[in-house]
Amino acid sequence: MNISSIYIIDTWIKDIDNGKFIGTVFFDLKKAFDSVVYKILLYKLKLYHISANSVSIFTSYLSNRKQQVKVGNVQSEFMEIKSGVPQVSILGTLLFYIYINDMDYSCPDLNTDLYSDDSTLFKSDTELSKVESHIQSNLDYISKWCTYNNMALHPQKTKCVIIGSKQKLIDDKHITLKVNDNILEIVRSQKVLAVYIGCNLSWHTHIDFVCKNLNN
């Protein structure tokens, strides 16, 4: 779990103490690293005032990349890679973060935590209906950002958790959120960066997960 996630959980605990619901969406981007468009990435590097020489180096780094597929003794011809940053590399991950960094600013509430292709959007309020309205609005903005940046949210892998005190969640609470007309699944806990986040912010689910692995 990164420092940003720890800060967010601390914020959620304070919201629970203030009697609020926290609507949280853990969203997943489809084939995120493979969908980076070089032209858009290089344009963003310039917007972040990266020097012309550095942009030229990145252009060279991303240009004329080729790949080949081999199955058994049969292999394909080399084909040019037209999009996507090199994975399993520090530089590739850094370039991806730069590419998605402005997603934050597409959301009016700015309640997001971007971490690779698994990121978090949340909103807290004493009224669940307001939480639903705000999150849906932000999801719509993120969907538009994805359209402009050759990305796409994965509706089946994007989950929603309603977080609150045990007293607040004594009855099953429900909100309806959509991504491109696909209704998101409401779950009671979600695994984020190898840690399970529960609807009461208790650690029971994660402890059970760790104990099971230790027993194995």
Residue frames relative to the residue before (quaternion, step in Angstrom):
aa qw qx qy qz dx dy dz
M 1.0000 0.0000 0.0000 0.0000 0.00 0.00 0.00
N 0.3406 -0.7622 0.5136 0.1980 3.60 -0.81 0.99
I 0.7133 -0.4608 0.3172 0.4223 3.56 -1.34 0.26
S 0.6259 0.5525 -0.3344 0.4372 3.57 1.02 -0.82
S 0.6619 0.5041 -0.3050 0.4634 3.59 0.96 -0.86
I 0.6221 0.5307 -0.3359 0.4674 3.58 1.04 -0.77
Y 0.6396 0.5231 -0.3165 0.4659 3.58 1.00 -0.84
I 0.6605 0.5124 -0.3102 0.4528 3.59 0.94 -0.89
I 0.6533 0.5045 -0.3188 0.4658 3.60 0.91 -0.87
D 0.6244 0.5258 -0.3336 0.4716 3.59 1.04 -0.76
T 0.6322 0.5243 -0.3181 0.4736 3.59 1.07 -0.79
W 0.6468 0.5199 -0.3123 0.4624 3.58 1.00 -0.86
I 0.6305 0.5325 -0.3385 0.4520 3.60 0.97 -0.80
K 0.6530 0.5008 -0.3111 0.4755 3.58 0.99 -0.83
D 0.6386 0.5222 -0.3257 0.4620 3.60 1.02 -0.77
I 0.6260 0.5266 -0.3307 0.4706 3.59 1.03 -0.79
D 0.6476 0.5198 -0.3125 0.4612 3.59 0.98 -0.87
N 0.7002 0.4397 -0.2546 0.5016 3.59 1.19 -0.59
G 0.5791 -0.6476 0.3482 0.3521 3.57 1.26 0.40
K 0.4857 0.6812 -0.4189 0.3529 3.58 1.17 0.52
F 0.3899 -0.6229 0.6131 0.2899 3.50 -1.41 0.33
I 0.1409 -0.7511 0.6332 0.1227 3.56 -1.17 0.56
G 0.1769 -0.7615 0.6167 0.0925 3.54 -0.65 1.12
T 0.0331 -0.8286 0.5568 -0.0471 3.57 -0.61 1.14
V 0.1038 -0.7794 0.6165 0.0413 3.54 -0.88 0.98
F 0.1551 -0.7577 0.6298 0.0727 3.56 -0.78 1.08
F 0.0341 -0.8616 0.5063 -0.0086 3.56 -0.10 1.25
D 0.2704 -0.7555 0.5879 0.1027 3.47 -1.24 0.70
L 0.2716 -0.7597 0.5724 0.1467 3.56 -0.94 0.92
K 0.4554 -0.6998 0.4844 0.2611 3.58 -0.85 1.00
K 0.8530 -0.1118 0.0700 0.5050 3.56 -0.91 0.99
A 0.0396 0.8851 -0.4635 0.0175 3.52 1.06 0.88
F 0.7055 0.4674 -0.2833 0.4512 3.59 0.75 -1.02
D 0.6796 0.4929 -0.2847 0.4627 3.58 1.12 -0.69
S 0.6789 0.5298 -0.2805 0.4239 3.60 1.22 -0.38
V 0.4412 0.7031 -0.4552 0.3222 3.58 1.27 -0.02
V 0.2555 -0.7636 0.5793 0.1267 3.56 -0.76 1.11
Y 0.4779 -0.7135 0.4295 0.2793 3.58 -0.62 1.13
K 0.6449 0.5406 -0.3286 0.4287 3.58 0.91 -0.90
I 0.6688 0.4851 -0.2924 0.4816 3.58 0.97 -0.88
L 0.6433 0.5348 -0.3202 0.4446 3.58 0.96 -0.90
L 0.6860 0.4804 -0.2895 0.4634 3.59 0.83 -0.95
Y 0.6125 0.5394 -0.3387 0.4681 3.57 1.12 -0.69
K 0.6644 0.4938 -0.3025 0.4725 3.60 0.99 -0.82
L 0.5963 0.5545 -0.3669 0.4498 3.59 1.05 -0.66
K 0.6528 0.5037 -0.3086 0.4743 3.58 1.02 -0.78
L 0.6362 0.5332 -0.3254 0.4529 3.58 1.03 -0.80
Y 0.6934 0.4445 -0.2685 0.4995 3.59 1.13 -0.65
H 0.5035 -0.7033 0.3821 0.3255 3.57 1.31 0.42
I 0.2390 0.7278 -0.5842 0.2680 3.54 0.99 0.88
S 0.5414 -0.6578 0.4092 0.3266 3.59 -0.85 0.93
A 0.6415 -0.5477 0.3831 0.3765 3.56 -1.21 0.59
N 0.6392 0.5273 -0.3244 0.4563 3.60 1.02 -0.79
S 0.6614 0.5039 -0.3040 0.4649 3.58 1.00 -0.84
V 0.6317 0.5187 -0.3251 0.4757 3.58 1.01 -0.83
S 0.6279 0.5355 -0.3282 0.4596 3.58 1.06 -0.78
I 0.6407 0.5171 -0.3172 0.4706 3.59 1.02 -0.81
F 0.6580 0.4979 -0.3045 0.4758 3.59 0.96 -0.89
T 0.6153 0.5467 -0.3433 0.4524 3.58 1.05 -0.76
S 0.6630 0.4941 -0.2914 0.4810 3.56 0.99 -0.89
Y 0.6368 0.5539 -0.3121 0.4362 3.56 1.03 -0.87
L 0.7527 0.4008 -0.1995 0.4827 3.57 1.02 -0.85
S 0.6268 0.5755 -0.3306 0.4082 3.59 1.21 -0.39
N 0.8579 0.1767 -0.1263 0.4657 3.53 -1.33 0.53
R 0.3359 0.7163 -0.5338 0.2986 3.58 1.00 0.81
K 0.0716 -0.8072 0.5859 0.0039 3.57 -0.94 0.90
Q 0.1046 -0.7889 0.6017 0.0692 3.53 -1.22 0.48
Q 0.1796 -0.7686 0.6089 0.0787 3.52 -1.28 0.51
V 0.2478 -0.7630 0.5815 0.1350 3.57 -1.03 0.80
K 0.0670 -0.7972 0.5999 0.0096 3.57 -0.92 0.95
V 0.0184 -0.7726 0.6343 -0.0211 3.57 -0.88 1.03
G 0.8078 -0.0461 -0.0179 0.5874 3.56 -0.37 1.23
N 0.7737 -0.2854 0.2334 0.5152 3.55 -0.70 -1.10
V 0.6016 0.5511 -0.3515 0.4592 3.57 1.32 0.10
Q 0.0081 0.8060 -0.5913 0.0245 3.56 -0.86 0.93
S 0.4800 -0.6798 0.4858 0.2673 3.52 -1.15 0.73
E 0.5917 -0.5086 0.4583 0.4257 3.52 -1.32 -0.01
F 0.5673 -0.5646 0.4600 0.3844 3.56 -1.25 0.34
M 0.0910 -0.7882 0.6082 0.0210 3.57 -0.92 1.00
E 0.5021 -0.6611 0.4694 0.3008 3.55 -1.06 0.77
I 0.3396 -0.7154 0.5753 0.2045 3.56 -1.03 0.87
K 0.1801 -0.8355 0.5158 0.0592 3.56 -0.54 1.18
S 0.7911 0.0980 -0.0825 0.5982 3.60 1.26 -0.13
G 0.6505 0.5304 -0.3810 0.3878 3.55 -1.29 0.31
V 0.3159 -0.7302 0.5736 0.1947 3.55 -1.05 0.81
P 0.5939 -0.5774 0.4116 0.3802 3.61 -1.10 0.63
Q 0.2829 -0.7760 0.5427 0.1524 3.57 -0.74 1.06
V 0.7765 0.2784 -0.2679 0.4977 3.53 -1.37 0.36
S 0.6179 0.4701 -0.3804 0.5025 3.54 0.95 0.94
I 0.5556 -0.6185 0.4390 0.3407 3.57 -1.05 0.77
L 0.6745 0.5033 -0.2986 0.4502 3.57 0.91 -0.89
G 0.6359 0.5355 -0.3296 0.4474 3.58 1.00 -0.80
T 0.6575 0.5036 -0.3004 0.4731 3.57 1.00 -0.87
L 0.6378 0.5304 -0.3179 0.4592 3.57 0.99 -0.85
L 0.6670 0.4948 -0.3010 0.4687 3.59 0.90 -0.89
F 0.6315 0.5255 -0.3391 0.4584 3.58 1.04 -0.70
Y 0.6386 0.5198 -0.3271 0.4637 3.60 0.97 -0.82
I 0.6345 0.5134 -0.3295 0.4745 3.58 0.99 -0.78
Y 0.6415 0.5495 -0.3155 0.4323 3.57 1.01 -0.85
I 0.7796 0.3373 -0.1859 0.4939 3.61 0.87 -0.88
N 0.4073 0.7641 -0.4442 0.2302 3.59 1.26 -0.19
D 0.7068 0.4680 -0.2745 0.4538 3.60 0.96 -0.80
M 0.4030 0.6936 -0.4932 0.3365 3.62 1.23 0.08
D 0.5567 0.6246 -0.3664 0.4071 3.56 1.12 -0.75
Y 0.7457 0.4439 -0.2199 0.4455 3.54 0.86 -1.06
S 0.5538 0.5839 -0.4037 0.4352 3.58 1.26 0.01
C 0.6632 0.4780 -0.2886 0.4983 3.58 1.31 -0.34
P 0.4608 -0.7044 0.4643 0.2755 3.64 -0.66 1.04
D 0.7244 0.4450 -0.2536 0.4614 3.61 0.98 -0.81
L 0.2632 -0.8116 0.4804 0.2032 3.58 1.26 -0.41
N 0.4489 0.6690 -0.4707 0.3597 3.60 1.13 0.57
T 0.3913 0.7037 -0.4959 0.3252 3.55 0.40 1.22
D 0.1411 -0.7445 0.6448 0.1002 3.51 -1.28 0.50
L 0.1493 -0.8215 0.5479 0.0509 3.56 -0.26 1.28
Y 0.1477 0.7618 -0.6193 0.1198 3.53 -0.79 1.07
S 0.8072 -0.2094 0.0825 0.5457 3.50 -0.22 1.37
D 0.7653 -0.3324 0.2444 0.4940 3.61 -0.99 -0.78
D 0.6536 0.4222 -0.3193 0.5409 3.60 1.30 0.14
S 0.1192 0.8203 -0.5409 0.1426 3.56 -0.24 1.26
T 0.3699 -0.7483 0.5263 0.1619 3.55 -1.30 0.39
L 0.0858 -0.7520 0.6529 0.0297 3.52 -1.13 0.87
F 0.0862 0.8221 -0.5576 0.0763 3.61 -0.82 0.89
K 0.0484 -0.7624 0.6446 0.0296 3.52 -1.36 0.42
S 0.1403 -0.7988 0.5816 0.0639 3.59 -0.95 0.89
D 0.1587 0.7578 -0.6198 0.1280 3.55 -1.14 0.76
T 0.5619 -0.5984 0.4440 0.3594 3.57 -1.23 0.40
E 0.7215 0.3625 -0.2243 0.5456 3.59 1.25 -0.41
L 0.4372 -0.7305 0.4660 0.2411 3.57 -0.67 1.15
S 0.6014 0.5737 -0.3591 0.4245 3.59 1.09 -0.65
K 0.6509 0.4988 -0.3110 0.4803 3.59 1.07 -0.74
V 0.5958 0.5546 -0.3508 0.4630 3.57 1.10 -0.71
E 0.6605 0.5182 -0.2949 0.4563 3.56 0.89 -1.01
S 0.6752 0.5123 -0.2933 0.4422 3.57 0.86 -1.00
H 0.6820 0.4929 -0.2876 0.4574 3.58 0.89 -0.97
I 0.6771 0.4917 -0.3070 0.4534 3.59 0.87 -0.92
Q 0.6460 0.5191 -0.3309 0.4513 3.59 0.92 -0.84
S 0.6295 0.5336 -0.3264 0.4608 3.57 1.03 -0.82
N 0.6812 0.4805 -0.2832 0.4741 3.58 0.95 -0.90
L 0.6136 0.5388 -0.3442 0.4634 3.58 1.06 -0.70
D 0.6335 0.5260 -0.3253 0.4649 3.58 1.04 -0.79
Y 0.6496 0.5072 -0.3157 0.4703 3.58 1.01 -0.80
I 0.6489 0.5115 -0.3172 0.4656 3.58 0.99 -0.84
S 0.6221 0.5411 -0.3338 0.4569 3.58 1.04 -0.79
K 0.6419 0.5049 -0.3167 0.4823 3.59 1.04 -0.79
W 0.6227 0.5311 -0.3383 0.4644 3.57 1.00 -0.84
C 0.6407 0.5340 -0.3181 0.4508 3.58 0.96 -0.89
T 0.6392 0.5341 -0.3244 0.4483 3.59 0.96 -0.86
Y 0.7001 0.4722 -0.2650 0.4655 3.57 0.93 -0.91
N 0.7751 0.3556 -0.1637 0.4960 3.59 1.15 -0.61
N 0.5293 -0.6752 0.3832 0.3422 3.59 1.23 0.51
M 0.5147 0.6008 -0.4371 0.4278 3.57 1.10 0.75
A 0.1018 -0.7872 0.6028 0.0810 3.58 -1.28 0.20
L 0.4149 -0.6797 0.5452 0.2618 3.55 -1.03 0.83
H 0.3355 -0.7229 0.5691 0.2025 3.57 -1.07 0.76
P 0.3189 -0.7995 0.4708 0.1935 3.64 -0.14 1.24
Q 0.6725 0.5088 -0.3093 0.4395 3.60 0.99 -0.77
K 0.7355 0.3940 -0.2270 0.5023 3.60 1.09 -0.61
T 0.5860 0.5501 -0.3714 0.4649 3.58 1.28 -0.13
K 0.0686 -0.8292 0.5542 -0.0249 3.57 -0.60 1.18
C 0.2551 -0.7488 0.5930 0.1504 3.54 -1.29 0.49
V 0.0715 -0.7684 0.6351 0.0340 3.56 -1.07 0.84
I 0.2294 -0.7399 0.6152 0.1465 3.59 -0.91 0.94
I 0.1386 -0.8209 0.5536 0.0214 3.55 -0.46 1.26
G 0.2692 0.7491 -0.5738 0.1925 3.56 -1.00 0.84
S 0.6688 -0.4644 0.3702 0.4471 3.56 -1.31 -0.04
K 0.6594 -0.5005 0.3755 0.4167 3.58 -1.25 0.35
Q 0.6384 0.5295 -0.3261 0.4536 3.57 1.06 -0.76
K 0.6632 0.5086 -0.2989 0.4606 3.58 1.01 -0.84
L 0.7706 0.3459 -0.1669 0.5087 3.56 1.04 -0.80
I 0.2717 0.7950 -0.5060 0.1954 3.59 1.22 0.43
D 0.7056 0.2709 -0.2066 0.6213 3.57 1.23 -0.56
D 0.5743 -0.5884 0.4304 0.3723 3.57 -1.08 0.67
K 0.1852 -0.7828 0.5883 0.0830 3.55 -0.67 1.14
H 0.0697 -0.8198 0.5684 -0.0039 3.55 -1.00 0.77
I 0.0026 -0.7489 0.6624 0.0186 3.52 -1.13 0.73
T 0.3115 -0.7437 0.5615 0.1859 3.57 -1.17 0.56
L 0.0234 0.7919 -0.6059 0.0731 3.55 -0.61 1.21
K 0.1440 -0.8143 0.5609 0.0410 3.54 -0.98 0.85
V 0.1038 -0.7294 0.6701 0.0899 3.50 -1.31 0.58
N 0.8203 -0.1446 0.0379 0.5520 3.55 -0.41 1.25
D 0.7203 -0.4651 0.2156 0.4673 3.57 0.88 1.11
N 0.5711 0.5486 -0.3975 0.4636 3.60 1.25 0.22
I 0.3486 -0.7471 0.5282 0.2031 3.58 -0.68 1.10
L 0.3920 -0.7365 0.5067 0.2173 3.57 -0.84 1.02
E 0.4818 -0.6668 0.4927 0.2837 3.55 -1.11 0.73
I 0.2852 -0.7278 0.5996 0.1714 3.57 -1.03 0.89
V 0.0282 -0.8039 0.5937 -0.0216 3.59 -0.69 1.09
R 0.5054 -0.6657 0.4621 0.2964 3.57 -1.23 0.44
S 0.7842 0.0418 -0.0535 0.6168 3.58 1.25 -0.27
Q 0.0956 -0.7948 0.5985 0.0295 3.55 -1.17 0.58
K 0.3997 -0.7110 0.5283 0.2356 3.55 -0.99 0.85
V 0.0233 0.7940 -0.6027 0.0755 3.55 -0.72 1.15
L 0.8323 -0.1078 0.0284 0.5430 3.57 -0.59 1.17
A 0.7272 -0.4685 0.2109 0.4552 3.55 0.88 1.13
V 0.6716 0.4303 -0.3056 0.5200 3.62 1.25 0.21
Y 0.3536 -0.7352 0.5396 0.2080 3.58 -0.93 0.93
I 0.1852 -0.7659 0.6104 0.0807 3.55 -0.85 1.09
G 0.1855 -0.8096 0.5508 0.0824 3.59 -0.63 1.13
C 0.6601 -0.5468 0.3487 0.3790 3.57 -1.25 0.44
N 0.7181 0.3736 -0.2491 0.5317 3.63 1.21 -0.39
L 0.4209 -0.7085 0.4374 0.3600 3.56 1.37 0.02
S 0.3858 0.6551 -0.5377 0.3647 3.56 1.06 0.76
W 0.4508 -0.7137 0.4785 0.2417 3.55 -1.22 0.45
H 0.3113 0.7956 -0.4825 0.1931 3.60 1.26 0.22
T 0.6674 0.5063 -0.3092 0.4502 3.59 0.88 -0.95
H 0.6812 0.4811 -0.2929 0.4676 3.57 0.93 -0.89
I 0.6335 0.5258 -0.3340 0.4589 3.60 1.00 -0.79
D 0.6369 0.5204 -0.3194 0.4706 3.59 1.00 -0.85
F 0.6412 0.5300 -0.3117 0.4591 3.58 1.03 -0.85
V 0.6702 0.4882 -0.2960 0.4742 3.59 0.94 -0.93
C 0.6567 0.5185 -0.3174 0.4463 3.60 0.92 -0.90
K 0.6357 0.5311 -0.3291 0.4534 3.56 1.01 -0.83
N 0.6615 0.4967 -0.3065 0.4709 3.59 0.96 -0.86
L 0.6487 0.5138 -0.3247 0.4581 3.58 0.99 -0.79
N 0.6379 0.5255 -0.3244 0.4602 3.59 1.02 -0.79
N 0.6416 0.5170 -0.3239 0.4649 3.57 1.03 -0.78
